[in-house]
């Protein structure tokens, strides 16, 4: 992983603040010209605040309740004037991209979620994930490669099963703000598990949520192993370690491809348990069956997953193989 350019992130935040100040100043200038009474109100509120401050400094008597009542009445008149002229009542409030940190990037000296996502976006840009998400999203997810013939093993055809999973995934995104359980996606290679994870990631990123996408090998053998076992202090990894437990959505792709041992088992349980307790969502995709997962990761981990996760099981023919066969067939017919 390359270094995060923090200067670039801070410069971006500064640019955002300056743009929003410009928007706010233009709004105020526009409203003052269109509704002169609002300028009078703002000037009166400012003058009253200055007089109250001088009174406190000089320890003069000051009727605080009267000052507050006057201010409330003036603000109410201002909001009513905005409404009467077709504006939202908060039109003259300061403009922020992120109201949590007011576009500073920090809350109580700790990075805000918006700043953390900027860091993740830099890592995504370095790892080509942005290009992947532009290709693999709900708009490009197609059911045409899933067979609509019953295989005699499952209640639904692969097509109907995939359609149900797609619908539930879209519902998961739509209801994410109110309810966001974890998701386990399992099935053999080439059936769309990672594609679906990318669809969900893209949709939630577009809605402003913080998303961290890590392969199982990168998570356990690179980040966690370095931080915990080797006492690593590389800034990128320390930030990612914190983000594993705090981002809105964590995606662990290809669980089972890492070297599984007691360290991996304990860390996986810690991640699942901590994020469940914080009511933060985790998506796990794997080629392993439920039985294989339980045998490899213990019943304690599986009980956490089965108790609170949505479970999506993809089955059918390998889509990659089907696409390749169609391309070969098409090329042969052209010749």
ABEGO torsion letter per residue (X at the ends): XBBBBAAAAAAAAAAAAAAAAAAAAAAAAAAAAABAAAAAAAAAAAAAAAAAAAAAAAGBBBBAAAAAAAAAAAAAAAAAAAAAAGBBAAAABBBBABAAAGGAGBBGGBBBAAAAAAAAAAAAAAAGAAAAAAABBAAABBAAABBABBAGABABBAAAAAAAAAAAAAAAAAAAAABBBBBBBBEBBGAGAAAAAAAAAAAAAAAGBBBBBBBAAAAAAAAAAAAAAAGBABAAAAAAAAAAAABABBBBBGBGABBBBAAAAAAAAAAAAAAAAAGBBBBBBBABBAAAAAAAAEAAAAAAAAAABBBBBBBEBBAAAAAAAAAAAAAAAAX
